[in-house]
Amino acid sequence: MAAVNRTVARFPACFPHRQTATMTQRSVMISLVTVVAGLALGACAGTTAEPRSVELPPLAGASTASAVPEATAAATATAAPETAEPTTPAAAPVTESAAAPVVVRKTVTATQRIPYSTRRVNDPNLAKGTEKVRTAGVNGVRTVTYEVTYTDGTETARKVVRSVVTKQPVTRVVAVGTKTVKKCDPNYSGCVPIASDVDCAGGSGNGPAYVRGPVRVIGTDIYDLDRDGDGIACDG
């Protein structure tokens, strides 16, 4: 009752006839004070008081609307905020690993040309400075077997497994003449060299070429070797 009297004294406008306040009005005040005190204690303890409906007798000349909903709204406003649930980060998408390369090995056979060589031999029956092929050269053949590796259709390695000469090459033989052949002037029978001038050996001429007679003149005596005109040169 002391608390009710203090409330009435604090809010005189609400109780203009406080001296004549009825017992009903005082009961209403006691109920309101009890509700507010319960809410305050709940807030201090960290909990929200369960709102309760309180049946209050109607006040004379006052509105019949209950003040309890306002108190309930105030109590709800002081409720502790909800704690947010921790979020779990989304798992990273799993990427499929790259497909393994396709490796294929095959056996491949190929042929290679073996070049022939050339051998030169001296031939005394051939005039010096001349050559003649005695044996024609022929290329040989080598057969090679490989192991070829393909990765995703592309050749990436090649290894020789076997190598065999399936055809031997034939050496080319060339004869080289070594025989010395004198060049003789066709105007004489017997070899008179061809030169800018020819004299009889042992005579007074100065060459540069010389011939030992006798030789027969069968054409024109271009070197003037037949001094007596008998057709026989260098006979003296």
C-alpha positions in Angstrom: 0.0 0.0 0.0 2.9 2.4 0.7 4.0 1.9 -2.9 0.5 2.6 -4.2 0.2 5.8 -2.1 3.6 7.0 -3.5 2.4 6.3 -7.1 -0.8 8.2 -6.5 1.1 11.1 -5.0 3.6 11.1 -8.0 0.9 11.2 -10.6 -1.9 13.4 -9.2 -3.3 14.1 -12.6 -4.3 10.5 -13.0 -5.9 10.5 -9.6 -7.7 13.8 -9.2 -9.7 12.4 -6.3 -6.9 10.6 -4.6 -8.3 11.2 -1.2 -11.4 9.3 -2.2 -9.7 6.5 -4.2 -11.7 3.4 -3.9 -10.3 0.1 -2.9 -10.8 -1.1 -6.5 -8.5 1.6 -7.8 -5.9 0.7 -5.3 -6.1 -3.0 -6.2 -5.4 -2.0 -9.9 -2.4 -0.1 -8.9 -1.0 -2.9 -6.8 -1.4 -5.3 -9.8 0.5 -2.9 -12.1 3.3 -2.4 -9.7 3.7 -6.2 -9.3 3.9 -6.7 -13.1 6.5 -3.9 -13.6 8.6 -5.2 -10.7 8.6 -8.7 -12.2 9.7 -7.4 -15.5 12.5 -5.4 -14.0 13.8 -8.3 -12.0 13.7 -10.5 -15.1 15.8 -8.0 -17.1 18.4 -7.7 -14.3 18.7 -11.5 -14.2 19.3 -11.7 -18.0 16.1 -13.5 -18.7 12.9 -12.2 -20.1 9.9 -12.6 -17.9 7.0 -14.6 -19.3 4.2 -12.2 -20.1 1.1 -12.9 -18.1 -2.4 -11.6 -18.5 -3.7 -10.0 -15.4 -7.4 -9.5 -14.9 -7.8 -5.9 -13.5 -11.1 -4.5 -12.3 -12.3 -1.5 -14.3 -11.5 1.9 -13.0 -14.2 4.4 -12.5 -14.1 6.9 -15.4 -11.1 5.2 -16.8 -10.7 3.3 -20.1 -11.1 -0.4 -19.9 -8.0 -1.0 -22.1 -5.5 -3.0 -20.2 -2.0 -1.7 -19.6 -0.5 -5.1 -19.6 0.1 -5.3 -23.4 2.2 -2.2 -23.2 4.3 -3.8 -20.5 4.5 -7.0 -22.4 5.8 -5.1 -25.5 8.4 -3.3 -23.4 9.6 -6.6 -22.0 9.8 -8.1 -25.4 11.9 -5.1 -26.6 14.4 -5.8 -23.8 14.9 -9.4 -24.8 18.4 -10.5 -25.6 19.3 -10.5 -29.4 19.4 -13.9 -31.0 22.8 -15.3 -31.7 23.5 -15.9 -35.4 24.3 -19.4 -36.5 27.9 -19.7 -37.7 27.9 -20.3 -41.5 30.0 -23.0 -43.0 31.9 -22.0 -46.1 30.8 -23.8 -49.2 33.1 -26.6 -50.2 35.3 -25.9 -53.3 34.0 -27.7 -56.4 35.9 -30.9 -57.0 37.7 -30.8 -60.4 38.2 -34.0 -62.2 41.9 -34.7 -62.9 43.1 -34.5 -66.5 42.7 -37.7 -68.5 45.9 -39.8 -68.7 47.7 -39.6 -72.1 47.2 -42.5 -74.5 50.6 -44.1 -75.3 50.9 -46.6 -78.2 54.0 -48.4 -79.4 54.4 -49.7 -83.0 57.0 -51.5 -85.0 58.0 -49.8 -88.2 60.4 -51.0 -90.9 62.2 -48.7 -93.3 65.0 -49.0 -95.9 68.1 -46.8 -96.3 70.4 -46.4 -99.3 74.1 -47.4 -98.9 76.1 -45.3 -101.4 78.7 -47.2 -103.4 82.4 -46.3 -103.2 84.8 -45.7 -106.1 88.2 -47.4 -106.6 90.8 -46.2 -109.2 93.4 -48.5 -110.6 96.3 -47.8 -113.0 96.2 -49.4 -116.4 99.5 -49.5 -118.5 97.5 -50.4 -121.6 95.6 -47.1 -121.6 97.2 -44.0 -122.8 98.2 -41.6 -120.1 95.4 -39.1 -119.2 92.6 -41.4 -120.2 90.1 -43.2 -117.9 87.8 -46.1 -118.4 85.0 -47.5 -116.1 85.7 -51.2 -115.6 82.9 -51.9 -113.1 79.8 -49.8 -112.6 78.9 -48.9 -109.1 75.6 -50.0 -107.5 74.1 -48.7 -104.2 73.3 -51.1 -101.4 70.2 -51.3 -99.2 70.0 -51.4 -95.4 66.7 -52.5 -93.7 66.1 -50.9 -90.3 63.4 -51.8 -87.8 62.2 -49.2 -85.3 60.0 -49.2 -82.2 58.0 -46.0 -82.5 56.1 -44.5 -79.5 53.0 -42.3 -80.1 51.5 -40.2 -77.4 47.9 -39.0 -78.1 48.6 -39.8 -81.8 51.9 -37.8 -82.1 55.3 -39.5 -82.4 57.3 -38.8 -79.3 60.1 -41.4 -79.5 61.9 -43.7 -82.0 64.4 -46.5 -81.1 66.3 -48.8 -83.5 65.5 -52.4 -82.8 67.3 -54.1 -85.7 69.5 -53.0 -88.6 70.5 -55.4 -91.4 72.3 -54.9 -94.8 69.9 -56.6 -97.2 71.9 -55.7 -100.3 75.6 -55.1 -100.4 76.8 -52.1 -102.5 79.0 -52.7 -105.6 82.2 -50.7 -105.8 82.8 -48.7 -108.9 86.2 -49.5 -110.5 87.9 -46.9 -112.8 91.0 -47.7 -114.9 93.5 -44.9 -115.2 95.9 -45.0 -118.2 99.6 -44.7 -117.6 101.0 -45.5 -121.1 103.0 -42.7 -122.7 102.1 -42.2 -126.4 104.2 -40.1 -128.7 102.4 -37.8 -131.0 103.9 -38.1 -134.5 103.5 -35.9 -137.5 101.5 -37.8 -140.2 103.7 -36.3 -143.0 106.5 -38.7 -142.1 106.7 -42.5 -141.8 108.5 -43.1 -138.6 107.7 -40.8 -135.7 108.6 -37.3 -136.2 107.3 -35.3 -133.2 104.9 -32.5 -133.6 106.5 -29.2 -132.6 107.1 -25.7 -133.7 110.3 -26.9 -135.4 112.1 -30.3 -135.7 115.7 -30.8 -136.7 117.7 -33.9 -137.4 119.6 -35.1 -134.3 123.3 -34.5 -134.5 122.9 -31.8 -137.1 123.3 -28.0 -136.9 119.6 -27.2 -136.2 118.5 -25.7 -132.9 115.2 -27.6 -132.4 113.4 -27.4 -130.1 112.5 -30.9 -131.2 114.8 -33.5 -132.8 114.4 -36.8 -134.7 116.9 -39.5 -135.6 116.7 -40.8 -139.2 116.3 -42.0 -141.5 112.6 -41.3 -141.9 110.6 -41.4 -145.0 108.7 -38.3 -146.3 105.2 -39.4 -147.2 103.6 -36.1 -147.3 104.8 -32.5 -147.2 108.3 -32.0 -145.7 107.1 -29.3 -143.4 110.3 -29.3 -141.3 112.7 -29.4 -144.3 114.4 -32.6 -143.2 115.0 -34.0 -146.7 117.8 -31.8 -147.8 118.7 -33.8 -151.0 115.2 -34.3 -152.1 115.4 -38.1 -152.3 112.4 -38.7 -150.1 114.5 -39.9 -147.2 115.1 -37.4 -144.3 117.9 -37.2 -141.9 119.9 -39.9 -143.8 123.3 -38.1 -143.8 
